[in-house]
């Protein structure tokens, strides 16, 4: 067992070199390097991070892996970009877990296999072995924590690949932006590309090129800042100078200008603080609030303004407490108006002060109780106005609300009964109007009989509905007109037109017995005539056309041209020539028949 532990320790030591090399990770800084880096940084947080890092290294080398891990985690809180700590935390976790597993041979063996895969860079197989080891000792919190770290590492490796790909995409887009002259946007893209892949040399070179180009614009920032000073915009001027210093940090002219503006801002804020305190002494919270608001808008991130805001909150609490005491005394004396003003002022200064809100609610309740009768009178008058203005539903709603509070109010009760009866009558009329509109819709669709039925049903319920009467009269007149037309066609022997006319009469009045009889008679007469013609055609020998088909088609097209030009006589002549040459030409015969009918109608006009 001892030999296995020694072998395992050898593996752990080997990890510190081989894995860092295979994964291109940074080695832990030596104490000499840390001292050198410490001289560079002036940050107290960084100095604290270096101190804790040293202590962690000492604990790591002396075998206190739990303490070392705790120190490295503290370093990361102080300096999240400290790359070495992430690797050292993982190594310390491996050491601690190995010591914990030495009493469990099976779990220890699986853990060893995982380390072997880890050394070869196969993190996925390492995860499989360690999870198997965790199944043997499921309560081992160190192993569970180590597995979580390994999962994070696997995820990080995948993220790094994605970062390299994304970095290249950002670099290419930065090149396009540079070609378009958008240098600042290109630098922003390059910053992101370098952040994702610090080793991207092309991105670094292009960024340097653009920075050299932009450095020439520092004079523009200097000129803008001076102009803003003349306009009294000190905060904007300071921002301009600082932007210029970002381009050229060592420029003494920009430094002097920035220091001058910063001093002017400090002086203005000092005067504002003095003015604020004198307004507080005078009890003028409105002016104090205005000073805070104005300077917060001008210099929202200035430390003195932030400090003054905190002080202002304390002053508000003091003033609010004084207002509440005065208001409570006025409330006890039934001076509700004055008390309400003080409570409202207190809430305006401190919206979260619950006591003032409760006191305002008490005042409201007492006023409601004392003014209930006046309120009912005003509501009743308002309801009368709504009724007079043609809004009975609104008036009825108001009166019903009054009756909830005072059910015995006789005058309002009588009004409710009267308006309810009126609304019911209106509702009935709306029902009749809807029924009429439904019939009208059917009428417009050509469904005359359906419309007729609806209007007749409406007249049964409301015999004096004049619109329905008027439309029924129109329908009756149309039936009479169509009947007259059908009789005319029948008397002239125009059976097809007569059939259409009688059919229209039946559509308007399906129960019209005369139309039914005539429709049947005319159909019978038409059938007889057609049979007679067919018999005559059978007896007549079929004659061959005396003209070729091409010539017949030519005559037909000529007639069609004359017809479209309105030369009906010429068209008729051409088509009659076709019949002379070919008596069995049905197309020409049909066109002749239709043209003669049309010419007949035109003569009547």
Secondary structure by P-SEA (a helix, b strand, c coil): caaaaaaaaaaaaaaacaaaaaacccccccaaaaaaaaaacccaaaaaaaaaaaaaaaaaaacaaaaaaaaaaaaaaacccaaaaaaaaaaaaaaaaaaaacccaaaaaaaaaaaaaaaacaaaaaaaaaaaaaaaccccaaaaaaaaaaaaaaaaaaaaaaaaaaaaaaaaaaaaaaaacaaaaaaaaaaaaaaacccaaaaaaaaaaaaaaaccaaaaaaaaaaaaaaacaaaaaaaaaaaaaaaccccaaaaaaaaaaaaaaaaaaaaaaaaaaaaaaacaaaaaaaaaaaaaaaccccaaaaaaaaaaaaaaaaaaaaaaaaaaaaaaacaaaaaaaaaaaaaaacccaaaaaaaaaaaaaaaaaaaaaaaaaaaaaaaaaaaaaccaaaaaaaaaaaaaacccaaaaaaaaaaaaaaaaaaaaaaaaaaaaaaaaaaaaacaaaaaaaaaaaaaaacccaaaaaaaaaaaaaaaaaaaaaaaaaaaacaaaaaaaaaaaaaaaccccaaaaaaaaaaaaaaaaaaaaaaaaaaacccccccccaaaaaaaaaaaaaaaaacaaaaaaaaaaaaaaacccaaaaaaaaaaaaaaaaaaaac
